[in-house]
Amino acid sequence: MAEIVKANASLLKGTGFTKRRHAFNRQTQCGVIHVVNFWQHPKEPPAWTEVPGLRVRRYGTFRIDFGVYVPEITRSHTPRSAWINEYDCHFRRTIGQLQGIETGDVWWPLDDPEASTWSTTALTTYGLPWLERFSDHDAIYEAFEAEGPLPLGMSPAGPLDIAEMLSGLGRNAPARAVLEQYVATPVANPSHAEYLKEYLPKIGHADLVGLVRSEPRT
């Protein structure tokens, strides 16, 4: 894994990334941070059994994950340090997802002689262009408006995060519009409805609590 990361380090550093072990961070001018992570699949536990077509042994393979961290979004958690890990990000995609693979993902054998070449092609063709889409807050908001949260690798509650970002930037009117649109649709999980009833007053939108509804149970 270290050799494959090293083979791509010059490319990533040349586009503004800094390196920590198998991961890279790049901060844009507005403070948004792009993340590239070379993820080696861990070894399966001793009792683990491979089931063809259901559970496949992945030890000895790797994939590349990409993420975008927005400092104004703190609703769910805050990173433990200035270094941003892929799991800290608010927008997250794997290389397979960026290639349009609907099920599973792309895992490349570490011992394949073409592994470094494949990873470089994956970075330049899919990963880096995807990250470039999120160069600043305006681009992030435009992508959200165009596609919604799920295609961008956000959670279904992603609109709450976008509203928090906009509020953090002092853009209260569009933040309010995002929240209004979000609560206009019944939520599938009753516990999330209860969360909204507590969360909305905390951010100054108590009047929206009355609009929160859960989908009827079948």
C-alpha positions as CSV (number, residue, x, y, z in Angstrom):
1,M,0.0,0.0,0.0
2,A,2.8,2.4,0.9
3,E,4.4,1.9,-2.6
4,I,1.1,2.7,-4.4
5,V,0.5,5.8,-2.2
6,K,4.1,6.9,-2.9
7,A,3.6,6.5,-6.7
8,N,0.6,8.9,-6.5
9,A,2.0,11.4,-3.9
10,S,3.7,13.6,-6.5
11,L,0.5,14.0,-8.5
12,L,-1.5,14.9,-5.4
13,K,1.1,17.2,-3.9
14,G,1.3,18.9,-7.2
15,T,-2.4,19.8,-6.9
16,G,-2.1,21.2,-3.4
17,F,-2.5,18.2,-1.2
18,T,-0.5,17.4,1.9
19,K,0.2,13.8,3.0
20,R,-0.3,11.8,6.2
21,R,0.4,8.1,5.8
22,H,-2.1,6.8,3.2
23,A,-4.3,9.9,3.2
24,F,-4.1,13.4,1.7
25,N,-5.7,16.8,2.6
26,R,-6.1,19.9,0.5
27,Q,-7.6,23.1,1.8
28,T,-9.3,25.5,-0.6
29,Q,-9.2,29.3,-0.3
30,C,-12.6,29.3,1.5
31,G,-11.5,26.7,4.1
32,V,-13.3,23.7,2.5
33,I,-11.0,20.6,2.7
34,H,-10.7,17.9,0.1
35,V,-9.7,14.4,1.2
36,V,-8.2,11.5,-0.7
37,N,-7.8,8.2,1.2
38,F,-6.1,5.0,0.0
39,W,-8.0,2.4,2.0
40,Q,-6.5,-1.1,2.4
41,H,-9.1,-3.7,3.3
42,P,-8.4,-5.1,6.8
43,K,-7.8,-8.8,7.4
44,E,-10.9,-10.7,8.0
45,P,-11.3,-12.2,11.5
46,P,-10.3,-15.9,12.1
47,A,-13.9,-17.1,12.3
48,W,-14.9,-15.3,9.1
49,T,-16.0,-17.5,6.2
50,E,-16.1,-16.5,2.5
51,V,-19.5,-17.1,0.8
52,P,-19.3,-16.9,-3.0
53,G,-21.6,-14.2,-4.3
54,L,-22.4,-13.0,-0.8
55,R,-19.2,-12.4,1.2
56,V,-16.0,-12.0,-0.6
57,R,-12.5,-12.0,0.9
58,R,-11.0,-8.6,0.3
59,Y,-7.8,-8.7,2.3
60,G,-4.9,-7.8,0.1
61,T,-6.9,-5.3,-1.9
62,F,-7.5,-1.6,-1.7
63,R,-9.8,1.2,-3.0
64,I,-9.7,5.0,-3.0
65,D,-12.2,7.1,-1.1
66,F,-12.9,10.8,-1.6
67,G,-14.5,13.3,0.7
68,V,-15.2,17.0,1.2
69,Y,-15.3,18.6,4.7
70,V,-17.1,21.9,5.3
71,P,-16.0,23.6,8.5
72,E,-19.3,25.4,9.0
73,I,-21.1,22.1,9.4
74,T,-20.8,20.9,13.0
75,R,-24.3,19.4,13.6
76,S,-23.2,15.8,13.9
77,H,-19.6,16.1,15.2
78,T,-16.4,18.0,15.0
79,P,-13.0,16.5,14.0
80,R,-10.5,15.6,16.7
81,S,-7.7,17.6,15.1
82,A,-6.9,19.9,12.2
83,W,-6.2,16.9,10.0
84,I,-9.4,15.7,8.3
85,N,-10.1,12.0,7.9
86,E,-12.4,10.7,5.2
87,Y,-15.0,9.7,7.8
88,D,-15.1,13.4,9.0
89,C,-16.3,14.5,5.6
90,H,-19.8,15.7,4.8
91,F,-19.6,14.6,1.1
92,R,-18.2,11.1,0.6
93,R,-17.8,8.9,-2.4
94,T,-15.8,5.8,-3.2
95,I,-14.0,5.3,-6.5
96,G,-16.6,2.7,-7.5
97,Q,-19.5,5.1,-6.8
98,L,-17.8,7.8,-8.9
99,Q,-17.4,5.2,-11.7
100,G,-21.2,4.5,-11.6
101,I,-21.1,1.1,-10.0
102,E,-24.4,0.5,-8.4
103,T,-23.6,-2.5,-6.3
104,G,-20.3,-3.4,-4.6
105,D,-17.2,-1.3,-5.3
106,V,-13.8,-1.4,-7.1
107,W,-11.1,-3.2,-5.1
108,W,-7.7,-3.6,-6.7
109,P,-5.2,-6.2,-5.7
110,L,-2.2,-4.7,-4.0
111,D,0.2,-7.1,-5.7
112,D,-1.1,-6.4,-9.2
113,P,1.7,-4.8,-11.3
114,E,-0.8,-2.3,-12.7
115,A,-2.1,-1.2,-9.3
116,S,-0.2,2.1,-9.3
117,T,-1.2,2.9,-12.9
118,W,-4.9,2.0,-12.2
119,S,-5.0,4.3,-9.1
120,T,-3.4,7.2,-11.0
121,T,-6.0,6.8,-13.8
122,A,-8.8,6.6,-11.2
123,L,-7.5,9.8,-9.5
124,T,-7.2,11.9,-12.7
125,T,-10.3,10.6,-14.4
126,Y,-12.8,10.4,-11.5
127,G,-11.6,11.4,-8.1
128,L,-9.9,14.8,-8.6
129,P,-12.6,16.1,-11.1
130,W,-15.2,15.2,-8.5
131,L,-13.4,17.1,-5.8
132,E,-13.0,20.1,-8.0
133,R,-16.8,20.4,-8.2
134,F,-16.7,21.5,-4.5
135,S,-14.2,24.3,-4.7
136,D,-16.2,26.7,-2.5
137,H,-19.5,27.1,-0.6
138,D,-21.3,28.5,-3.7
139,A,-20.3,25.4,-5.7
140,I,-21.4,23.1,-2.9
141,Y,-24.8,24.8,-2.6
142,E,-25.3,24.7,-6.4
143,A,-24.5,21.0,-6.5
144,F,-26.9,20.3,-3.6
145,E,-29.7,22.3,-5.3
146,A,-29.1,20.4,-8.6
147,E,-28.8,16.9,-7.3
148,G,-30.0,16.7,-3.7
149,P,-28.0,15.1,-0.8
150,L,-27.8,11.4,-1.7
151,P,-26.0,11.6,-5.1
152,L,-23.4,13.8,-3.5
153,G,-22.6,11.3,-0.7
154,M,-24.5,13.0,2.0
155,S,-26.9,11.4,4.5
156,P,-30.7,11.8,3.9
157,A,-30.6,14.5,6.5
158,G,-28.0,16.4,4.4
159,P,-30.4,19.4,3.9
160,L,-29.9,20.2,7.6
161,D,-26.2,20.3,7.0
162,I,-26.5,22.6,4.0
163,A,-28.8,24.9,6.0
164,E,-26.2,25.0,8.8
165,M,-23.5,25.9,6.3
166,L,-25.6,28.7,4.8
167,S,-26.4,30.0,8.3
168,G,-22.7,29.9,9.2
169,L,-22.0,32.1,6.2
170,G,-24.7,34.6,7.2
171,R,-27.0,33.5,4.4
172,N,-30.1,33.1,6.5
173,A,-32.8,33.4,3.8
174,P,-31.6,30.4,1.7
175,A,-30.9,28.5,4.9
176,R,-34.5,29.0,6.0
177,A,-35.7,27.9,2.5
178,V,-33.8,24.7,2.7
179,L,-35.2,23.9,6.2
180,E,-38.8,24.7,5.0
181,Q,-38.5,22.4,2.1
182,Y,-37.0,19.7,4.3
183,V,-39.8,19.7,6.9
184,A,-42.4,19.8,4.2
185,T,-41.8,16.1,3.5
186,P,-42.8,13.6,6.1
187,V,-39.8,11.8,7.6
188,A,-39.6,8.0,7.5
189,N,-38.1,7.5,11.0
190,P,-40.2,8.6,14.0
191,S,-37.0,9.1,16.0
192,H,-35.7,11.6,13.4
193,A,-39.0,13.5,13.8
194,E,-38.3,13.8,17.5
195,Y,-34.8,14.9,16.8
196,L,-36.1,17.7,14.6
197,K,-38.5,18.8,17.2
198,E,-35.5,19.4,19.5
199,Y,-33.1,20.6,16.9
200,L,-35.1,23.2,15.2
201,P,-35.7,25.4,18.3
202,K,-32.0,25.3,19.1
203,I,-31.1,26.9,15.8
204,G,-33.8,29.5,15.9
205,H,-36.6,27.9,13.9
206,A,-39.1,26.8,16.5
207,D,-42.0,27.8,14.3
208,L,-41.1,24.9,11.9
209,V,-41.7,22.3,14.6
210,G,-45.4,22.2,13.9
211,L,-44.7,21.2,10.3
212,V,-42.7,18.1,11.3
213,R,-44.5,14.9,10.4
214,S,-43.7,11.2,10.4
215,E,-44.8,8.9,7.5
216,P,-47.8,6.7,8.6
217,R,-46.8,3.2,9.6
218,T,-48.1,0.4,7.4
